Amino acid sequence: MKQRYRLYKRKKGGRYYVHDDVTGKQDSLHTTDRATAIRLFHSRQEAEQQPAVNLQIARAYLAASDPQIATRNWQFVMDEMVKLKKDETQRRWQVAIKDKAFDLIRHLPLLETRPEHFLRVLEAGKVSTNVYLRRIHNFALDMTWLPWPVLAKKRWPAVVFKEKRGITLAEHLAIVARETNPERKAFYKLAWHLGASQSDLAFLEAENVDWDTHVISYQRMKTDTVAIMRFDEDMAEILRDLPGSGPLFPYLRTVRAGDRATEFHQRCIGLGIKGVSLHSYRYAWAERAKSAGYPERYAQVNLGHNSKAMTRAYSRKAEVEMPSLSEYERQQQNIIEHRNPEPAAPAVAA
């Protein structure tokens, strides 16, 4: 059999190279030692002539350190990931791994997975398939269940989400006006003022409200970060109509997140409102905060985001009307003068 590769040594530097007669490409072996170069050269030649045998040899070496590596499949990786999640995040993962597109690799051993297997899954799936497959793949790499990436980072198709926007005040008022259920109406009203995710809002309790300081705080279910917001009289009026102890929304907290979303979607359909969901209240709050010039660090605390980047992503569609620098300076000067008025001049005796 004619050999595909040729070994040669460059005069300059003395390094050994391999020349591929098929592609014409030269690869450095990164060594100046002849014995090492010959060994690497023969390994490459054998890999070309006996790919199946070399795969078995590689498996034998890997199995010595990890007995399950030859049988571990992608369903095993998915199941292990779900075990590490909790609450609502775990429920989302349980739904995500049932994606029919994953059936193409579900029982495929990790070591037998090739890039085209992932590409077929991505072709058959949706945007969420791309997102979750990346996480599953990275988890397998982090756990050293995969000796190398199936797809290089640059080869993953870009994740393109559907356009998202905040609900407008007119749309919100229309939904509230048509809602006949008192608890659900209060839920939508508080969503507008608080900007919380639907699960965090549904599980709020009276103990989260501090009436002395007019502050409402809660621990986010998704990230465990604490969101803190000072409420005004408009929000206080809504809170006074809710239970004074225990859950603020006793019924809605028992409803699945998907069912709460479906109920809201049905109300939007009835009003001819398109392109919004319950999560649009969160976008709306961020957009309103940016348009009003609310400091970004305050918005981050109110929304319970871990980073300013996430807050910026939610508020990117806000319409901001910026005053001129001179106008802004005058506004700031007026604020300073209002806070620190000049003392009144003493009366002059007659």
C-alpha positions as CSV (number, residue, x, y, z in Angstrom):
1,M,0.0,0.0,0.0
2,K,1.3,3.4,-0.9
3,Q,2.0,5.6,2.1
4,R,0.1,8.8,2.4
5,Y,2.6,10.6,4.6
6,R,6.3,11.4,4.3
7,L,8.7,12.4,7.1
8,Y,11.3,15.1,6.6
9,K,13.5,17.5,8.6
10,R,13.8,21.2,8.0
11,K,17.3,22.5,7.9
12,K,16.4,25.7,9.6
13,G,15.5,24.9,13.2
14,G,16.0,21.1,12.8
15,R,12.3,20.3,13.4
16,Y,10.6,17.3,11.9
17,Y,7.5,17.6,9.7
18,V,5.0,15.3,8.1
19,H,4.0,15.9,4.5
20,D,0.5,14.8,3.4
21,D,0.7,13.6,-0.3
22,V,-3.1,13.8,-0.6
23,T,-3.7,17.4,0.6
24,G,-0.2,18.7,0.2
25,K,-0.3,20.0,3.7
26,Q,2.8,20.0,6.0
27,D,2.3,19.5,9.8
28,S,5.0,20.1,12.4
29,L,5.7,17.3,14.8
30,H,7.1,19.8,17.3
31,T,10.3,17.9,18.0
32,T,13.9,17.8,16.9
33,D,14.5,14.3,18.2
34,R,14.6,11.7,15.4
35,A,13.3,8.8,17.5
36,T,10.3,10.8,18.8
37,A,9.6,12.0,15.3
38,I,9.6,8.5,13.8
39,R,7.3,7.2,16.5
40,L,4.8,10.1,15.9
41,F,5.1,9.5,12.1
42,H,4.3,5.8,12.4
43,S,1.3,6.6,14.7
44,R,-0.1,8.9,12.1
45,Q,0.5,6.3,9.4
46,E,-1.2,3.6,11.4
47,A,-4.2,5.9,12.2
48,E,-4.7,6.4,8.5
49,Q,-4.5,2.7,7.6
50,Q,-6.3,1.2,10.6
51,P,-8.9,3.8,11.9
52,A,-11.2,1.1,13.4
53,V,-8.4,-0.7,15.2
54,N,-7.0,2.6,16.6
55,L,-10.5,3.6,17.9
56,Q,-10.6,0.3,19.8
57,I,-7.2,0.9,21.2
58,A,-8.2,4.3,22.4
59,R,-11.3,2.9,24.0
60,A,-9.2,0.3,25.8
61,Y,-6.9,3.0,27.2
62,L,-9.8,5.2,28.3
63,A,-11.7,2.2,29.8
64,A,-8.8,1.5,32.1
65,S,-9.3,4.9,33.9
66,D,-13.1,5.0,33.5
67,P,-14.9,1.6,33.1
68,Q,-18.2,3.2,32.1
69,I,-16.8,5.4,29.4
70,A,-17.6,2.9,26.6
71,T,-21.3,2.6,27.5
72,R,-22.1,6.1,28.8
73,N,-24.7,7.7,26.5
74,W,-26.3,11.2,26.2
75,Q,-29.4,10.2,28.1
76,F,-27.2,9.5,31.1
77,V,-25.6,13.0,30.8
78,M,-29.1,14.6,30.7
79,D,-30.3,12.7,33.7
80,E,-27.3,13.7,35.7
81,M,-27.8,17.3,34.8
82,V,-31.4,17.3,35.9
83,K,-30.4,15.9,39.3
84,L,-28.3,19.0,39.9
85,K,-31.2,21.4,39.3
86,K,-33.9,22.4,41.7
87,D,-37.4,23.8,41.8
88,E,-38.6,25.6,38.7
89,T,-35.2,25.2,36.9
90,Q,-35.4,21.4,37.4
91,R,-38.9,21.3,35.9
92,R,-37.7,23.3,32.9
93,W,-34.9,20.8,32.3
94,Q,-37.2,17.9,32.7
95,V,-39.3,19.3,29.9
96,A,-36.3,20.3,27.8
97,I,-34.7,16.8,27.7
98,K,-37.9,15.3,26.3
99,D,-37.3,17.3,23.1
100,K,-37.9,14.8,20.2
101,A,-34.7,16.1,18.4
102,F,-32.6,14.5,21.2
103,D,-34.0,11.1,20.2
104,L,-31.4,11.1,17.5
105,I,-28.5,10.9,20.1
106,R,-30.3,9.9,23.3
107,H,-28.9,6.3,23.3
108,L,-25.7,7.1,21.4
109,P,-22.5,6.4,23.4
110,L,-20.5,9.6,24.0
111,L,-17.3,8.1,22.4
112,E,-19.1,7.3,19.2
113,T,-20.6,10.8,18.7
114,R,-19.4,12.7,15.7
115,P,-20.1,16.3,14.7
116,E,-22.7,15.3,12.1
117,H,-24.7,13.6,14.9
118,F,-25.0,17.0,16.6
119,L,-25.7,18.8,13.4
120,R,-28.7,16.5,12.6
121,V,-30.1,17.2,16.1
122,L,-29.8,21.0,15.6
123,E,-31.4,20.7,12.2
124,A,-34.4,18.8,13.7
125,G,-34.7,21.0,16.8
126,K,-35.6,24.5,17.7
127,V,-33.7,27.4,19.3
128,S,-34.1,25.8,22.7
129,T,-32.5,22.6,21.3
130,N,-29.4,24.6,20.4
131,V,-29.3,26.2,23.9
132,Y,-29.7,23.0,25.9
133,L,-27.5,20.8,23.7
134,R,-24.6,23.3,24.3
135,R,-25.1,23.0,28.0
136,I,-25.3,19.2,27.9
137,H,-22.2,19.0,25.8
138,N,-20.2,21.4,28.0
139,F,-21.4,19.5,31.1
140,A,-20.0,16.2,29.6
141,L,-16.7,17.9,28.9
142,D,-16.5,19.4,32.4
143,M,-17.1,16.0,33.9
144,T,-14.4,14.5,31.6
145,W,-16.9,12.0,30.2
146,L,-15.9,13.4,26.8
147,P,-12.2,13.4,26.0
148,W,-12.6,16.1,23.4
149,P,-15.4,18.4,22.1
150,V,-17.8,17.0,19.6
151,L,-18.3,20.4,18.0
152,A,-15.7,23.1,18.2
153,K,-17.0,26.3,19.8
154,K,-16.9,28.2,16.5
155,R,-18.8,25.5,14.7
156,W,-22.0,25.8,16.8
157,P,-24.8,27.5,14.8
158,A,-25.6,30.9,16.3
159,V,-28.6,31.0,18.7
160,V,-31.2,33.4,17.3
161,F,-34.1,34.1,19.6
162,K,-37.5,35.4,18.7
163,E,-37.9,39.2,19.2
164,K,-39.0,40.0,22.7
165,R,-40.6,43.2,24.0
166,G,-42.2,44.7,27.0
167,I,-45.9,45.0,27.4
168,T,-47.2,48.6,26.9
169,L,-49.2,50.5,29.4
170,A,-52.2,50.5,27.1
171,E,-52.1,46.7,26.7
172,H,-51.7,46.2,30.4
173,L,-54.7,48.4,31.2
174,A,-56.8,46.6,28.7
175,I,-55.9,43.2,30.2
176,V,-56.6,44.4,33.8
177,A,-59.9,46.1,32.7
178,R,-61.2,42.8,31.2
179,E,-60.0,40.5,34.1
180,T,-62.9,39.5,36.4
181,N,-60.9,37.3,38.8
182,P,-59.7,39.5,41.7
183,E,-56.6,37.5,42.5
184,R,-55.5,37.4,38.9
185,K,-56.2,41.1,38.4
186,A,-54.0,41.9,41.4
187,F,-51.4,39.6,40.0
188,Y,-51.2,41.5,36.7
189,K,-51.2,44.9,38.5
190,L,-48.4,43.9,40.8
191,A,-46.4,42.5,37.8
192,W,-46.5,45.9,36.2
193,H,-45.2,47.7,39.3
194,L,-42.8,45.0,40.5
195,G,-41.3,43.6,37.3
196,A,-40.8,40.2,38.9
197,S,-40.8,36.9,37.0
198,Q,-44.1,35.2,37.2
199,S,-42.9,32.4,39.5
200,D,-41.3,34.8,41.9
201,L,-44.4,36.9,41.9
202,A,-46.8,34.0,42.5
203,F,-44.8,32.8,45.5
204,L,-44.6,36.1,47.3
205,E,-45.8,36.1,50.9
206,A,-47.0,38.9,53.2
207,E,-43.7,38.5,55.1
208,N,-41.8,39.8,52.0
209,V,-43.5,43.2,52.5
210,D,-42.0,45.6,55.0
211,W,-44.6,48.2,55.6
212,D,-42.4,50.3,58.0
213,T,-39.9,51.0,55.3
214,H,-42.2,50.4,52.3
215,V,-39.8,47.8,50.9
216,I,-40.6,44.5,49.3
217,S,-37.8,41.9,49.0
218,Y,-37.6,38.3,48.0
219,Q,-35.1,35.6,46.9
220,R,-35.3,34.8,43.3
221,M,-36.1,31.1,42.6
222,K,-34.0,31.0,39.5
223,T,-30.7,32.5,40.7
224,D,-31.1,32.7,44.5
225,T,-30.2,36.4,44.3
226,V,-32.2,38.9,46.4
227,A,-34.4,41.4,44.7
228,I,-35.2,44.6,46.7
229,M,-37.7,47.3,45.7
230,R,-39.1,50.3,47.5
231,F,-42.8,50.6,46.7
232,D,-44.9,53.8,46.4
233,E,-48.6,54.5,47.3
234,D,-49.9,53.0,44.0
235,M,-48.3,49.6,44.8
236,A,-49.3,49.9,48.5
237,E,-52.9,50.2,47.4
238,I,-52.6,46.9,45.5
239,L,-50.9,45.2,48.4
240,R,-53.5,46.3,51.0
241,D,-56.2,44.3,49.0
242,L,-54.0,41.1,49.3
243,P,-53.8,38.8,52.3
244,G,-52.1,40.3,55.4
245,S,-50.3,37.0,56.2
246,G,-49.1,34.0,54.3
247,P,-49.2,33.7,50.5
248,L,-50.3,36.9,48.6
249,F,-51.6,34.7,45.8
250,P,-52.9,31.4,47.4
251,Y,-54.4,30.0,44.3
252,L,-52.0,31.2,41.6
253,R,-49.0,29.7,43.5
254,T,-50.6,26.2,43.1
255,V,-50.9,26.7,39.3
256,R,-48.1,25.4,37.0
257,A,-46.0,28.2,35.4
258,G,-47.0,26.9,32.0
259,D,-50.7,27.1,32.9
260,R,-50.3,30.7,34.2
261,A,-48.7,31.6,31.0
262,T,-51.5,29.9,29.0
263,E,-54.2,31.8,30.9
264,F,-52.4,35.1,30.2
265,H,-52.0,34.2,26.5
266,Q,-55.7,33.5,26.2
267,R,-56.5,36.9,27.5
268,C,-54.1,38.5,25.0
269,I,-55.8,36.6,22.2
270,G,-59.2,37.8,23.3
271,L,-57.9,41.4,23.1
272,G,-56.0,41.0,19.9
273,I,-52.6,41.6,21.7
274,K,-49.7,39.9,20.0
275,G,-46.0,39.4,20.9
276,V,-46.2,39.5,24.6
277,S,-46.2,37.0,27.5
278,L,-46.2,37.2,31.3
279,H,-42.4,37.7,31.1
280,S,-43.0,40.8,29.0
281,Y,-43.9,42.6,32.3
282,R,-40.2,42.1,33.3
283,Y,-39.1,43.6,30.0
284,A,-41.5,46.5,30.4
285,W,-40.2,47.4,33.9
286,A,-36.6,47.5,32.7
287,E,-37.6,49.6,29.7
288,R,-39.6,52.0,31.8
289,A,-36.6,52.3,34.2
290,K,-34.2,53.2,31.4
291,S,-36.6,55.6,29.8
292,A,-37.0,57.4,33.1
293,G,-33.3,57.7,33.7
294,Y,-33.4,55.3,36.7
295,P,-29.8,54.5,37.7
296,E,-28.7,51.1,36.3
297,R,-27.4,49.9,39.6
298,Y,-30.8,50.4,41.2
299,A,-32.6,48.7,38.4
300,Q,-30.2,45.7,38.8
301,V,-31.1,45.4,42.5
302,N,-34.8,45.8,41.8
303,L,-34.9,43.1,39.1
304,G,-32.5,40.8,41.1
305,H,-30.1,40.4,38.2
306,N,-26.6,39.0,38.8
307,S,-25.0,41.4,36.3
308,K,-25.6,44.8,34.6
309,A,-25.4,43.0,31.2
310,M,-28.6,41.2,31.9
311,T,-30.4,44.4,33.0
312,R,-29.2,46.0,29.8
313,A,-30.5,43.1,27.7
314,Y,-33.9,43.6,29.2
315,S,-34.0,47.3,28.6
316,R,-32.3,47.5,25.2
317,K,-35.6,48.5,23.4
318,A,-36.3,51.4,25.7
319,E,-36.9,54.8,24.1
320,V,-34.7,57.3,25.8
321,E,-35.2,61.1,25.4
322,M,-32.0,62.8,26.5
323,P,-31.9,66.4,27.5
324,S,-29.1,68.6,26.4
325,L,-26.1,68.9,28.7
326,S,-27.1,72.5,29.6
327,E,-30.6,71.5,30.5
328,Y,-29.4,68.6,32.6
329,E,-27.0,70.8,34.5
330,R,-29.8,73.3,35.3
331,Q,-32.0,70.4,36.5
332,Q,-29.2,69.2,38.8
333,Q,-28.5,72.7,40.1
334,N,-32.2,73.1,40.9
335,I,-32.2,69.8,42.8
336,I,-29.2,70.9,44.8
337,E,-30.7,74.3,45.6
338,H,-34.0,72.6,46.7
339,R,-32.1,70.3,49.0
340,N,-29.9,73.0,50.5
341,P,-31.9,76.3,50.6
342,E,-30.0,79.5,51.5
343,P,-30.7,80.7,55.0
344,A,-33.2,83.6,55.3
345,A,-31.6,87.0,55.8
346,P,-32.0,88.4,59.4
347,A,-34.6,91.0,59.9
348,V,-33.4,94.6,60.2
349,A,-34.5,96.5,63.3
350,A,-36.6,99.6,62.6
